[in-house]
C-alpha cells in the first residue's frame, strides 16, 4: 500500500523558514515524479514544485522561485521542500503527491501539513 506522509508544517513569522518532509513507502515500482502542492482556504490547489525521478531534476513554480527548493534523500525515501523568506500568502495546507507515469494527474496523495505564516 503506497503511503505519502508529510511533516514539518507549523506557524512561522514572515521572513522565516520551514522545511517540509514527505516520506514515501509501499511503492513496488519507481514513481515518475513526486511533487508538492498547496491549497489555501477558498483557493484552488496549486502546484509548488516537483522532482523527476529519472534525473533528479526539479521544477519550481513562479510564485516561489528563488525562495523554495525541493530535494531528495533516496536512502530515506524522503523528499523535502525547503521554504525560505516565507510570506503570509504562503499560508496553506501543503501536500505531497506522486505519479507513476508521465501524465497530468497524480496517483497518490499525502494527508497534508498546515503551514501558517503570520506575525
GIZI-V656769 format. One record per residue. N is the residue number from 1. RES is the residue in one small letter. OMEGA is omega in whole degrees, 0 to 359 (none if undefined). D_CENTER is the distance of its C-alpha to the mean C-alpha in Angstrom with 2 decimals. Layout:
((N	RES	OMEGA	D_CENTER) (N	RES	OMEGA	D_CENTER))
This chain:
((1	x	181	20.27) (2	x	176	16.64) (3	x	173	14.34) (4	x	185	10.68) (5	x	178	10.69) (6	x	173	8.24) (7	x	175	10.13) (8	x	178	10.84) (9	x	179	10.96) (10	x	180	14.37) (11	x	180	16.86) (12	x	179	17.22) (13	x	176	19.81) (14	x	183	19.42) (15	x	181	19.16) (16	x	183	17.53) (17	x	172	14.52) (18	x	172	11.91) (19	x	176	9.81) (20	x	177	7.10) (21	x	175	7.67) (22	x	180	7.19) (23	x	182	10.73) (24	x	177	12.05) (25	x	174	15.73) (26	x	180	18.45) (27	x	177	17.87) (28	x	173	21.38) (29	x	180	20.48) (30	x	174	17.88) (31	x	178	15.03) (32	x	181	15.14) (33	x	174	11.52) (34	x	187	8.06) (35	x	173	5.32) (36	x	177	2.49) (37	x	174	5.51) (38	x	177	7.72) (39	x	177	11.35) (40	x	180	14.08) (41	x	178	17.47) (42	x	181	19.62) (43	x	177	17.23) (44	x	175	15.71) (45	x	180	12.12) (46	x	178	10.75) (47	x	180	8.49) (48	x	183	6.73) (49	x	174	6.38) (50	x	181	7.38) (51	x	179	9.51) (52	x	190	12.94) (53	x	190	14.42) (54	x	181	18.03) (55	x	178	17.97) (56	x	179	14.74) (57	x	181	14.45) (58	x	174	11.45) (59	x	182	11.36) (60	x	180	10.33) (61	x	183	11.41) (62	x	183	14.74) (63	x	185	14.03) (64	x	182	11.88) (65	x	182	13.66) (66	x	180	15.43) (67	x	182	13.49) (68	x	178	9.89) (69	x	178	9.69) (70	x	179	7.61) (71	x	183	9.88) (72	x	169	11.06) (73	x	185	13.91) (74	x	180	15.64) (75	x	181	18.22) (76	x	184	15.96) (77	x	185	13.85) (78	x	171	10.78) (79	x	185	7.82) (80	x	171	6.96) (81	x	177	5.64) (82	x	184	9.18) (83	x	180	10.07) (84	x	178	13.80) (85	x	185	16.46) (86	x	181	14.76) (87	x	177	16.65) (88	x	180	17.63) (89	x	173	16.14) (90	x	179	12.58) (91	x	183	13.47) (92	x	166	11.60) (93	x	182	10.07) (94	x	181	6.29) (95	x	166	5.62) (96	x	184	4.49) (97	x	181	7.51) (98	x	174	10.09) (99	x	188	13.29) (100	x	181	16.47) (101	x	179	18.23) (102	x	179	18.10) (103	x	184	18.00) (104	x	188	16.45) (105	x	174	15.29) (106	x	185	12.72) (107	x	187	14.66) (108	x	183	12.72) (109	x	171	10.42) (110	x	184	9.68) (111	x	177	11.56) (112	x	175	9.18) (113	x	185	9.66) (114	x	172	11.68) (115	x	179	11.53) (116	x	180	15.00) (117	x	186	16.44) (118	x	175	20.18) (119	x	none	23.40))
